[in-house]
Amino acid sequence: MIKPTIGRVVWYWDDVTRQSQPNPALICYVHSDTMINLAVFDPNGVALSKTSVYLYSGDANVERPAHHFAEWMPYQKGQAAKTEQLESQLSGQTPTQTT
């Protein structure tokens, strides 16, 4: 799971059924791992504020919302998966000593 932090970019969906593309958004405040405040940019680049937005993690066990949510971009999810895999590989190894 990616921890939300201030300044990270996410995709914001106001209405998945009507939007063909998400809006870019900056995380402005973190309430929890799943609740954030955003500065959302509309298709013309105009900023809007959205508070208490659900951050969907992409977990297969959780249904994707249809309205008013944010999610990580595919690239971010891919990088997080690579990092997680590398960390698990490294944790199984013993540290090497330098002389």
Secondary structure as UniProt FT lines:
FT   TURN            6..7
FT   STRAND          9..15
FT   TURN            16..18
FT   STRAND          23..32
FT   TURN            33..34
FT   STRAND          35..41
FT   TURN            43..44
FT   STRAND          47..56
FT   TURN            60..61
FT   STRAND          67..71
FT   HELIX           74..91
//
